[in-house]
């Protein structure tokens, strides 16, 4: 049944009077309202114990994988966060499952006149049924674990791609530097092929070539350059 205009106005007036939590404790409790398992990022982003676990995992990843740049470090931090989150989900699910199974076995209504073997079978069957929780909360927790697992492997894949890209850039820079040094060295140092060439064509040796050049161009010996200069106003 839809609310009447009077009810709507009354609800709006009551809502306007609400100021929310005033104390620090009340505000903290309000922020934690949606924080149930610590896997969604709502409310408190990361508990202290989880943050410490992430730091330890990142240090281990850093030591093993040696990120080459800040992008690699960022991706490793993300991988560490998701790895811890994934493990927390699995640990919580296993603990709750074990508790459900134990409770189901102890609460199993077994007739007193049954044979021990049959009673054991019924308890085991009750435990198997309790091992899976189809509730909305349990399904949501499993979804968070699957999402953390996908995110972890995606971050790890991106990290490896970033490492490969960094190595390729470093290799290209080294090759360019080596080529530049080699080119400079070929200018500053004697080329062993020069002696063979000049032995076959001695007229291109510098003294002979200079004499031949100056015989043809006596006014412009090698080492001097004539630059025409126009004198007067440009139009």
LUMTOR-978717 format. One line per 2 residues: number of its first residue (from 1); their letters; for each residue z, x, y of N, C-alpha, C. Coordinates in Angstrom, 2 decimals. Atoms other than C-alpha are relative to their C-alpha. Layout:
<atoms>
NUM	A	Z:X:Y:Z:X:Y:Z:X:Y  ...
</atoms>
This chain:
<atoms>
1	XX	0.00:0.85:-1.19:0.00:0.00:0.00:0.00:0.89:1.24  0.06:-0.86:-1.18:-1.06:1.58:3.31:1.16:-0.26:0.94
3	XX	-1.12:0.12:-0.94:1.62:2.27:5.89:-0.44:-0.78:1.23  0.30:0.78:-1.20:1.83:-0.04:8.87:0.04:0.91:1.22
5	XX	-0.03:-0.77:-1.24:1.42:1.12:12.45:1.42:0.36:0.39  -1.40:-0.27:-0.35:5.18:0.83:12.98:0.57:1.12:-0.86
7	XX	-0.49:-1.05:0.87:5.89:3.01:9.94:-0.58:1.37:0.37  0.64:-1.25:-0.40:3.39:5.62:11.08:0.67:0.57:1.24
9	XX	-0.65:-0.46:-1.23:4.97:5.77:14.54:1.41:0.51:-0.28  -1.36:-0.44:0.35:8.45:6.05:13.00:-0.03:1.36:-0.69
11	XX	0.11:-1.30:0.68:7.34:8.90:10.73:-0.32:1.11:0.98  0.34:-1.01:-1.00:5.79:10.73:13.66:1.19:0.35:0.88
13	XX	-1.19:-0.25:-0.82:8.96:10.33:15.70:1.01:0.85:-0.75  -0.95:-0.79:0.79:11.10:11.69:12.86:-0.50:1.43:-0.16
15	XX	0.54:-1.35:0.15:8.75:14.63:12.36:0.15:0.81:1.27  -0.15:-0.71:-1.27:8.95:15.49:16.05:1.41:0.53:0.20
17	XX	-1.38:-0.44:-0.14:12.73:15.82:15.75:0.31:1.22:-0.87  -0.26:-1.10:0.92:12.45:18.42:12.97:-0.31:1.33:0.67
19	XX	0.20:-1.33:-0.60:12.86:22.01:14.20:-0.17:1.08:-1.07  0.09:-1.01:1.05:12.76:23.71:10.81:1.27:0.82:-0.07
21	XX	-1.21:-0.83:0.14:15.27:26.33:9.71:0.25:0.83:1.25  -0.38:-0.76:-1.20:17.17:28.04:12.53:0.60:1.36:-0.35
23	XX	-0.67:-1.25:0.34:19.23:30.71:10.77:-0.94:0.92:-0.79  0.80:-0.97:0.76:17.87:33.87:9.15:-0.02:-0.37:-1.48
25	XX	-0.03:0.38:1.41:19.03:32.64:5.74:-0.91:-1.20:-0.27  0.85:1.18:0.18:17.29:29.31:6.22:-1.48:0.34:0.06
27	XX	1.40:-0.42:-0.10:14.06:30.97:7.31:-0.45:0.75:-1.24  0.36:-0.74:1.22:14.14:33.31:4.31:-0.18:-0.95:-1.17
29	XX	0.13:0.98:1.08:14.70:30.37:1.98:-1.29:-0.80:0.14  1.24:0.74:-0.22:11.81:28.51:3.58:-1.22:0.81:-0.40
31	XX	1.12:-0.86:0.38:9.48:31.47:3.13:-0.13:0.11:-1.51  0.01:-0.19:1.45:10.46:31.67:-0.53:-0.21:-1.30:-0.76
33	XX	0.17:1.27:0.69:9.82:27.99:-1.27:-1.12:0.04:-1.02  1.15:-0.03:0.90:6.44:28.71:-2.84:-0.01:1.24:-0.88
35	XX	-0.06:-1.23:0.78:7.53:31.98:-4.42:0.71:-0.29:-1.32  -0.58:0.32:1.31:8.04:31.30:-8.13:-0.09:1.17:-0.96
37	XX	0.17:-1.08:0.97:6.60:34.17:-10.13:-0.50:1.28:0.65  0.38:-1.22:-0.69:5.47:36.67:-7.48:-1.41:0.46:-0.27
39	XX	1.34:-0.43:0.36:1.85:36.69:-8.61:-1.07:-0.54:0.92  1.02:0.60:-0.86:0.11:34.66:-5.91:-0.04:0.62:1.37
41	XX	-0.02:-0.56:-1.35:1.14:36.52:-2.77:0.55:-0.97:1.02  -0.58:0.96:-0.94:2.64:33.36:-1.22:1.48:0.31:0.20
43	XX	-1.41:-0.25:-0.27:6.05:33.50:0.39:0.25:1.48:0.15  -0.25:-1.43:-0.01:7.48:36.96:-0.21:-1.18:0.70:-0.65
45	XX	1.22:-0.62:0.50:4.47:39.21:-0.65:0.27:0.84:-1.23  -0.28:-0.87:1.14:6.02:41.78:-2.98:1.48:0.34:-0.04
47	XX	-1.42:-0.34:0.10:9.62:42.14:-4.20:0.17:1.51:-0.02  -0.22:-1.45:-0.05:11.20:45.59:-3.79:-0.24:0.70:-1.33
49	XX	0.19:-0.66:1.29:11.23:46.34:-7.52:-1.48:0.10:-0.36  1.44:-0.06:0.27:7.53:45.48:-7.79:-0.67:1.03:0.89
51	XX	0.57:-1.00:-0.90:6.73:47.61:-4.74:0.26:1.42:-0.51  -0.31:-1.32:0.57:8.50:50.57:-6.35:-0.87:0.28:-1.22
53	XX	0.85:-0.18:1.18:6.56:50.00:-9.57:-1.44:0.33:0.41  1.36:-0.27:-0.49:3.29:49.96:-7.60:-0.10:1.44:0.50
55	XX	0.02:-1.38:-0.51:4.20:53.23:-5.87:-0.04:1.00:-1.16  0.00:-0.91:1.15:4.95:54.89:-9.22:-1.35:-0.02:-0.71
57	XX	1.29:0.09:0.66:1.73:53.59:-10.73:-1.10:0.67:0.82  1.00:-0.65:-0.86:-0.31:54.75:-7.73:0.12:1.52:-0.09
59	XX	-0.19:-1.45:0.12:1.23:58.24:-7.97:-0.60:0.50:-1.31  0.57:-0.41:1.29:0.24:58.38:-11.65:-1.52:-0.05:0.05
61	XX	1.46:0.10:-0.12:-3.29:57.16:-10.91:-0.56:1.14:0.84  0.46:-1.06:-0.90:-3.62:59.66:-8.06:-0.04:1.34:-0.72
63	XX	-0.07:-1.27:0.72:-2.55:62.55:-10.29:-1.10:0.09:-1.06  0.98:-0.01:1.09:-4.93:61.54:-13.10:-1.44:-0.03:0.51
65	XX	1.38:0.26:-0.41:-8.02:60.46:-11.14:-0.43:0.78:1.23  0.31:-0.85:-1.15:-7.82:62.61:-7.96:-1.05:-0.64:0.93
67	XX	0.96:0.60:-0.92:-9.47:60.35:-5.33:-0.51:1.01:1.02  0.63:-1.02:-0.84:-11.91:62.28:-3.16:0.10:-0.32:1.48
69	XX	-0.04:0.36:-1.41:-11.52:60.33:0.10:0.91:-1.21:0.18  -0.89:1.12:-0.31:-9.64:57.51:1.83:-0.44:-1.28:-0.70
71	XX	0.48:1.17:0.72:-11.86:54.87:0.22:0.51:0.02:-1.44  -0.51:-0.12:1.36:-10.92:56.16:-3.22:1.49:-0.28:-0.08
73	XX	-1.44:0.24:-0.02:-7.23:56.12:-2.30:0.31:-1.49:0.16  -0.21:1.44:-0.20:-7.49:52.51:-1.08:-0.27:-0.77:-1.28
75	XX	0.34:0.69:1.24:-9.18:51.39:-4.29:1.03:0.29:-1.09  -1.03:-0.32:0.98:-6.59:53.22:-6.41:1.29:-0.77:0.29
77	XX	-1.20:0.77:-0.37:-3.78:51.52:-4.47:-0.17:-1.44:-0.44  0.28:1.37:0.44:-5.41:48.17:-5.16:0.10:-0.10:-1.52
79	XX	-0.07:0.01:1.46:-5.80:49.03:-8.84:1.44:0.09:-0.48  -1.40:-0.11:0.38:-2.14:50.05:-9.02:0.74:-1.31:0.20
81	XX	-0.65:1.28:-0.28:-1.02:46.78:-7.42:-0.36:-1.03:-1.06  0.44:0.99:0.98:-3.10:44.67:-9.79:0.47:0.35:-1.40
83	XX	-0.49:-0.39:1.31:-2.04:46.70:-12.82:1.46:-0.44:-0.19  -1.41:0.42:0.08:1.64:46.07:-12.06:0.10:-1.52:-0.06
85	XX	-0.04:1.47:-0.02:0.97:42.41:-11.31:-0.42:-0.56:-1.36  0.46:0.43:1.32:-0.94:42.02:-14.57:1.10:0.18:-1.04
87	XX	-1.06:-0.27:0.96:1.90:43.60:-16.54:1.20:-0.93:0.21  -1.10:0.92:-0.28:4.51:41.46:-14.78:-0.30:-1.38:-0.58
89	XX	0.39:1.30:0.55:2.58:38.33:-15.76:0.17:0.00:-1.51  -0.08:-0.06:1.45:2.36:39.46:-19.38:1.45:0.06:-0.47
91	XX	-1.41:-0.09:0.38:6.05:40.39:-19.53:0.71:-1.33:0.14  -0.64:1.30:-0.23:7.10:37.07:-18.07:-0.44:-1.01:-1.06
93	XX	0.51:0.94:1.00:4.86:35.13:-20.44:0.62:0.29:-1.36  -0.58:-0.35:1.29:6.17:37.03:-23.47:1.47:-0.38:-0.07
95	XX	-1.43:0.33:-0.02:9.80:36.54:-22.43:0.20:-1.52:-0.12  -0.14:1.44:0.07:9.35:32.82:-21.86:-0.43:-0.54:-1.35
97	XX	0.46:0.44:1.31:7.42:32.45:-25.10:1.06:0.27:-1.07  -1.05:-0.32:0.97:10.13:34.23:-27.08:1.19:-0.95:0.14
99	XX	-1.11:0.93:-0.22:12.76:32.01:-25.47:-0.32:-1.38:-0.56  0.39:1.31:0.51:10.83:28.85:-26.34:0.03:-0.03:-1.53
101	XX	0.03:-0.05:1.46:10.31:29.94:-29.94:1.41:0.02:-0.56  -1.38:-0.08:0.49:13.97:30.86:-30.41:0.71:-1.34:0.14
103	XX	-0.64:1.30:-0.22:15.12:27.57:-28.90:-0.53:-1.04:-0.97  0.59:0.98:0.92:12.67:25.58:-31.03:0.51:0.19:-1.42
105	XX	-0.48:-0.25:1.35:13.84:27.26:-34.21:1.44:-0.48:-0.16  -1.40:0.41:0.09:17.51:26.65:-33.45:0.18:-1.51:0.13
107	XX	-0.12:1.45:-0.22:16.94:23.06:-32.35:-0.78:-0.81:-1.02  0.80:0.71:1.00:14.70:22.22:-35.30:0.93:-0.84:-0.89
109	XX	-0.83:0.91:0.79:16.14:19.19:-37.09:-0.43:0.07:-1.47  0.31:-0.21:1.40:16.15:20.19:-40.73:0.97:-0.82:-0.85
111	XX	-0.90:0.75:0.90:17.50:17.75:-43.32:0.81:0.93:-0.89  -0.90:-0.86:0.76:20.43:19.16:-45.20:-0.34:0.08:-1.47
113	XX	0.29:0.02:1.42:19.04:18.26:-48.60:-1.28:0.75:-0.37  1.23:-0.73:0.28:15.90:20.40:-48.25:0.28:1.33:-0.66
115	XX	-0.09:-1.33:0.59:15.29:23.51:-50.27:-0.08:1.06:1.10  0.04:-1.06:-1.02:15.81:26.77:-48.33:-1.41:0.43:0.38
117	XX	1.37:-0.41:-0.29:12.14:27.69:-48.64:-0.69:-1.01:0.90  0.62:1.04:-0.82:11.04:24.36:-47.18:0.61:-0.01:1.40
119	XX	-0.65:-0.05:-1.31:13.59:24.62:-44.37:-0.54:1.19:0.81  0.56:-1.17:-0.70:12.29:28.11:-43.51:-1.41:-0.29:0.48
121	XX	1.37:0.34:-0.40:8.72:26.79:-43.46:-0.01:-0.92:1.21  -0.05:0.93:-1.13:9.65:23.95:-41.08:0.43:0.72:1.28
123	XX	-0.42:-0.74:-1.19:11.44:26.33:-38.73:-1.14:0.88:0.52  1.13:-0.83:-0.42:8.46:28.69:-38.70:-1.09:-0.84:0.66
125	XX	1.00:0.88:-0.60:6.13:25.80:-37.95:0.44:-0.44:1.39  -0.52:0.37:-1.33:8.36:24.69:-35.07:-0.15:1.15:0.97
127	XX	0.16:-1.17:-0.86:8.29:28.23:-33.72:-1.44:0.21:0.41  1.42:-0.16:-0.34:4.48:28.40:-33.88:-0.43:-1.03:1.03
129	XX	0.36:1.02:-0.97:4.17:25.15:-32.00:0.56:0.31:1.39  -0.63:-0.32:-1.29:6.55:26.38:-29.31:-0.57:1.26:0.63
131	XX	0.52:-1.27:-0.53:4.67:29.67:-28.91:-0.99:-0.22:1.13  0.96:0.29:-1.07:2.07:28.01:-26.70:0.55:-1.10:0.89
133	XX	-0.51:0.96:-0.98:3.14:26.24:-23.54:-1.17:-0.60:0.77  1.13:0.62:-0.70:0.53:23.75:-22.28:0.34:-0.54:1.38
135	XX	-0.41:0.57:-1.28:2.48:22.92:-19.12:-0.84:0.56:1.14  0.77:-0.42:-1.17:0.90:23.22:-15.69:0.46:1.35:0.51
137	XX	-0.54:-1.27:-0.48:3.20:26.06:-14.68:-0.42:1.16:-0.89  0.40:-1.07:0.92:2.43:28.09:-17.82:-1.50:0.28:0.10
139	XX	1.44:-0.19:-0.15:-1.30:27.52:-17.42:-0.32:0.77:1.27  0.20:-0.70:-1.27:-1.12:28.66:-13.81:0.37:1.47:-0.12
141	XX	-0.42:-1.39:0.18:0.77:31.81:-14.82:-1.05:0.77:-0.81  1.05:-0.67:0.78:-1.89:32.63:-17.43:-1.24:0.25:0.84
143	XX	1.15:-0.20:-0.90:-4.60:32.14:-14.82:0.23:1.16:0.95  -0.31:-1.12:-0.89:-2.83:34.57:-12.49:-0.12:1.33:-0.74
145	XX	0.12:-1.23:0.79:-2.64:37.15:-15.27:-1.47:0.37:-0.20  1.43:-0.25:0.19:-6.37:36.76:-15.97:-0.65:0.48:1.30
147	XX	0.56:-0.41:-1.29:-7.18:37.05:-12.25:0.40:1.43:0.34  -0.45:-1.37:-0.26:-5.08:40.22:-11.94:-0.76:0.99:-0.89
149	XX	0.73:-0.89:0.91:-6.83:41.71:-14.97:-1.43:0.21:0.48  1.37:-0.14:-0.51:-10.29:40.98:-13.56:-0.02:0.87:1.26
151	XX	-0.05:-0.79:-1.23:-9.30:42.41:-10.19:0.27:1.47:-0.27  -0.29:-1.40:0.34:-7.89:45.56:-11.79:-1.25:0.74:-0.45
153	XX	1.19:-0.68:0.50:-11.06:46.39:-13.68:-1.11:0.07:1.05  0.98:-0.06:-1.10:-13.20:45.54:-10.64:0.35:1.13:0.96
155	XX	-0.42:-1.09:-0.88:-11.15:47.90:-8.46:-0.26:1.35:-0.65  0.25:-1.26:0.70:-11.42:50.61:-11.12:-1.49:0.33:0.00
157	XX	1.46:-0.23:-0.02:-15.20:50.16:-11.29:-0.45:0.45:1.38  0.37:-0.38:-1.36:-15.52:50.34:-7.50:0.49:1.42:0.32
159	XX	-0.50:-1.35:-0.22:-13.37:53.47:-7.49:-0.93:1.03:-0.62  0.90:-0.95:0.67:-15.64:55.21:-9.99:-1.33:0.11:0.75
161	XX	1.24:-0.04:-0.78:-18.71:54.24:-7.96:0.21:0.81:1.28  -0.29:-0.75:-1.23:-17.06:55.60:-4.81:0.10:1.49:-0.29
163	XX	-0.10:-1.42:0.37:-16.25:58.87:-6.59:-1.38:0.60:-0.24  1.35:-0.50:0.26:-19.84:59.22:-7.78:-0.78:0.17:1.29
165	XX	0.69:-0.09:-1.28:-21.16:58.52:-4.29:0.49:1.21:0.80  -0.54:-1.15:-0.74:-18.83:61.12:-2.78:-0.52:1.31:-0.60
167	XX	0.50:-1.21:0.64:-19.91:63.73:-5.34:-1.48:0.22:0.33  1.42:-0.12:-0.32:-23.58:62.96:-4.65:-0.18:0.51:1.43
169	XX	0.09:-0.45:-1.39:-23.05:63.38:-0.89:0.40:1.47:0.12  -0.44:-1.38:-0.05:-21.16:66.62:-1.43:-1.06:0.94:-0.59
171	XX	1.02:-0.83:0.63:-23.87:67.95:-3.74:-1.22:0.14:0.93  1.14:-0.06:-0.92:-26.64:67.05:-1.25:0.30:0.91:1.19
173	XX	-0.37:-0.87:-1.12:-24.75:68.73:1.59:-0.01:1.46:-0.41  0.00:-1.38:0.47:-24.28:71.87:-0.52:-1.42:0.51:-0.19
175	XX	1.39:-0.41:0.19:-27.97:71.95:-1.43:-0.70:0.25:1.33  0.58:-0.20:-1.33:-29.00:71.54:2.21:0.51:1.29:0.63
177	XX	-0.58:-1.22:-0.55:-26.61:74.31:3.24:-0.59:1.23:-0.67  0.56:-1.14:0.73:-27.91:76.61:0.52:-1.45:0.24:0.41
179	XX	1.39:-0.16:-0.42:-31.51:75.91:1.53:-0.09:0.61:1.39  0.01:-0.57:-1.35:-30.70:76.66:5.17:0.35:1.48:-0.01
181	XX	-0.38:-1.41:0.09:-28.98:79.90:4.26:-1.14:0.83:-0.59  1.10:-0.71:0.62:-31.88:80.90:2.04:-1.16:0.19:1.00
183	XX	1.06:-0.12:-1.00:-34.36:80.14:4.82:0.33:1.02:1.07  -0.43:-0.98:-1.00:-32.36:82.15:7.33:-0.07:1.41:-0.57
185	XX	0.03:-1.31:0.61:-32.07:85.00:4.87:-1.42:0.53:-0.14  1.39:-0.45:0.12:-35.84:85.09:4.37:-0.54:0.49:1.32
187	XX	0.44:-0.47:-1.32:-36.22:85.62:8.11:0.66:1.32:0.35  -0.75:-1.17:-0.41:-33.50:88.20:8.58:-0.16:1.18:-0.94
189	XX	0.10:-1.06:0.97:-34.12:90.19:5.43:-1.46:0.26:-0.35  1.35:-0.35:0.42:-37.16:91.99:4.13:-0.37:-0.77:-1.25
191	XX	0.51:0.72:1.16:-39.25:89.96:1.76:-0.68:1.01:-0.91  0.65:-0.98:0.89:-40.20:92.03:-1.32:-1.50:-0.21:-0.12
193	XX	1.45:0.24:0.08:-43.62:90.38:-1.23:-0.74:0.64:1.17  0.67:-0.58:-1.17:-44.31:91.92:2.24:-0.61:1.37:-0.33
195	XX	0.50:-1.34:0.31:-44.71:95.45:0.86:-1.29:-0.08:-0.81  1.20:0.16:0.83:-47.22:94.29:-1.75:-1.17:-0.49:0.84
197	XX	1.07:0.53:-0.85:-49.18:92.34:0.87:-0.55:1.08:0.93  0.45:-1.02:-0.95:-49.30:95.21:3.38:-0.70:1.17:-0.71
199	XX	0.70:-1.05:0.75:-50.29:97.66:0.66:-1.45:-0.40:-0.27  1.36:0.47:0.25:-53.34:95.47:-0.01:-0.78:-0.19:1.29
201	XX	0.66:0.21:-1.29:-54.06:94.71:3.66:0.73:0.82:1.07  -0.74:-0.86:-0.95:-52.83:97.69:5.73:-0.34:-0.31:1.44
203	XX	0.35:0.29:-1.39:-54.68:96.47:8.80:0.93:-1.01:0.64  -0.94:0.97:-0.55:-52.01:93.77:9.18:1.39:0.60:0.21
205	XX	-1.27:-0.64:-0.31:-49.18:96.27:9.41:0.20:-0.01:1.51  -0.26:0.21:-1.43:-47.49:95.98:12.79:-0.62:1.08:0.89
207	XX	0.63:-0.99:-0.90:-48.63:99.36:14.31:-1.52:-0.17:0.07  1.46:0.15:0.00:-52.25:98.86:13.23:-0.41:-1.31:0.67
209	XX	0.34:1.30:-0.59:-52.26:95.20:14.23:0.19:0.03:1.52  -0.27:-0.10:-1.44:-50.75:96.05:17.63:-1.11:0.78:0.70
211	XX	1.07:-0.79:-0.61:-53.36:98.70:18.33:-1.29:-0.80:0.09  1.22:0.81:-0.01:-56.20:96.37:17.36:0.07:-1.10:1.03
213	XX	-0.18:1.10:-0.96:-54.78:93.58:19.48:-0.15:0.50:1.43  0.03:-0.50:-1.37:-54.30:95.70:22.60:-1.37:0.56:0.37
215	XX	1.37:-0.45:-0.29:-57.81:97.11:22.22:-0.86:-1.17:0.45  0.79:1.20:-0.38:-59.20:93.59:22.53:0.57:-0.62:1.25
217	XX	-0.65:0.63:-1.16:-56.66:92.31:25.07:0.87:1.04:0.69  -0.79:-1.07:-0.64:-55.63:95.34:27.14:0.94:-0.52:1.07
219	XX	-0.84:0.51:-1.09:-54.20:93.18:29.90:1.21:-0.77:-0.51  -1.11:0.80:0.55:-51.84:91.30:27.57:0.52:0.68:-1.25
221	XX	-0.53:-0.66:1.19:-50.08:93.75:25.29:1.02:-0.88:-0.72  -0.99:0.77:0.78:-47.91:92.38:22.52:1.39:0.21:0.60
223	XX	-1.34:-0.07:-0.60:-44.49:91.60:23.86:0.01:-0.55:1.39  0.08:0.59:-1.33:-45.75:90.21:27.16:-0.80:-1.29:-0.08
225	XX	0.67:1.29:-0.03:-46.85:86.70:27.94:-0.38:-0.32:1.43  0.44:0.41:-1.33:-48.94:85.67:30.93:0.13:-1.50:0.13
227	XX	-0.21:1.42:-0.24:-47.87:82.33:32.31:-0.68:-0.35:1.31  0.68:0.40:-1.25:-50.26:80.74:34.83:0.92:-0.83:0.86
229	XX	-0.86:0.75:-0.93:-48.41:79.46:37.93:-0.89:-0.51:1.13  0.77:0.62:-1.10:-50.00:77.06:40.38:0.84:0.03:1.26
231	XX	-0.69:-0.07:-1.30:-49.07:77.62:44.01:-0.64:-1.04:0.91  0.49:1.04:-0.89:-49.36:74.80:46.43:0.65:-1.31:-0.31
233	XX	-0.58:1.33:0.18:-48.44:71.17:46.71:-0.71:-0.71:-1.14  0.59:0.79:1.08:-48.94:69.00:43.70:-0.40:-1.35:0.54
235	X	0.48:1.30:-0.45:-50.91:65.84:44.19:0.24:-1.04:-1.06
</atoms>
